Amino acid sequence: MATANLIENRTFDEIAVGDTASLTRTLTADDIQLFAAVSGDVNPAHLDPVYAETDMFHRVIAHGMWGAGLISAILGTELPGPGAIYLGQSLRFTRPVGVGDTITACVTVAQKRAEHHVIVLDCTCVNQKGETVISGQAEVKAPTEKVSRPRMPLPDVRIASHDRFRQLMARAKDGSACVTAVVHPCSADAMRAVAEAADAGIVVPILIGPAARMTNAAKDAGVDIAAFRVIDVPHSHAAAAEAVARVRAGEAALLMKGSLHTDELMGAVVSSDTGLRTERRISHAYVMDVPGYPHPLIITDAAINIEPTLEDKADIARNAIDLAHVIGIEQPRVAILAAVETVNPKMRTTLDAAALCKMADRGQIEGALLDGPLALDNAISEAAVREKSIVSPVAGQADILLVPDLEAGNMLAKQLTFLGGADAAGVVLGGRVPIILTSRADSVRTRLASCALAVLLARAATKAAPGVAGQRRDG
C-alpha cells in the first residue's frame, strides 16, 4: 500500500473484487489554466468569465477531463498503481465542476479476468454535496510484479496568465486614442511597436525622424505608415527636440521612445528652457505582472535616477503612488527597500527610508501607506514577515517597491523578467506628459501594456484639477 513517501502497487493476485481507493481535490482557477495550457483547450466556457456568465451554467467550469484525470491518478498510483496499463474508459458527465468545488474520485473493483490479468473498475467523481459529477468504468491490465518506489514530488508550477496587462489594454481601448510623438523610430523593432499600438486603437502616432530612414524601417518591419503623420528631421538629436516642442505646443499628449538612446531623449525632456519638466522630479516606473504574486507590482526607479537623494526619493514615491491610483490601487502599500529592515546609521538607504515614512506621517507624501526600511523578502513575502515578527500594514503585501538606486531597480526588474517570467510595462512619470520607454527585448504584450499605461495616465491628467498634476506636495 502507498505511504506518504512511497508508491506501492497492488498486483493482480492481491486485488479482490470490492477493493476500493479514492482521492479528493478542490478545483482552483490555476487548475483550469494549467489544464488549458497542457491540452490546448481554450473553450471560453473554461477561461472567459464574461462569456461563462452567458452560458448555461453561468460560471466558469472545469474541463470535463480534469475530473477524469483524478480517476487516472488513482489507477496509476493506488489501485492497481505502478505497472498498470490503461486499456479503456467509459465516462458520463452529469454535473459541472466549478472553482471551489471539492471532488472525491473513487474506483471500485467490479470484475477480475484471469486471462491477461484484466480488472474492471467502477469509477465515480462526487462533489462536496454528495452529487455525482462523473461516472463510468475503467478496464486496466493489472501488474503481476510488486513495485515500490519513492513518491516523486509534484513540480512547482506558477501561472503567468497576463490578465492584468490584458485588463490595462481593455481600459486603454475604452476611450479616445492619444496623439503620440514618436521619437526617431528608425529600426524595424521601433516601427513595429508603433504600428502595434496604433492597430490596437490606443495611440495616433506622429513619426518624427529622418523620413527616408523611417520609411526603410517600416518596409523592414512590414508596416504601412501611409496613414501616419511624418515629420522629417535630420537626426535623432533633432527628433528629440522636435518631439518635445510638439508636446509643448499641445499637438501630442504622449512621448514615445523610438530607436535612439534613452539619455538622448531624456536630455531634451529635462532641458531647463524647452523641456517637459515640472516641479516634480522625473522618474521611471515598471508595472510588473509577476507570476505567483497576487497583484501588480510597481518597481521604481529603474531607468532615470542613478543615485537619488532623499528629496528625489520623495518625488519618485509620489510619482509611483499617482501611477498606482491610475491603475486602480486606491491606497497603495509602498515598501522602501534596503538590505535590512532596521535603521542602521551606517546605511544611508535605511535612514532615507525612515525619513520618507516620517514625511508620510506629516502629510508630505499622500495617498499611500509607506513603510521601511524593508528587505525585499519582508516586502513581498507574508511568510518572511511572520518569521521575523514584523508588524506593518505594508510588509508582505507591497504594491510599490521603492528601490535604493537605479542599479538595484534595474537588476530587480530584469531578474523578475528573465528568471521569474514576469512582464514589465515601463513609463516615465513626473513630466508634462507620460513618456513610453520600450526595449527591443520587450514582447508585443509588454510594448502594448507600456502604451496603455501612458494612455491611462494622460487621460487621468486631463481630468485633474488645474495646477495639481506634476506639482510637489512637500509643503
Disulfide bonds with the S-S distance in Angstrom:
none
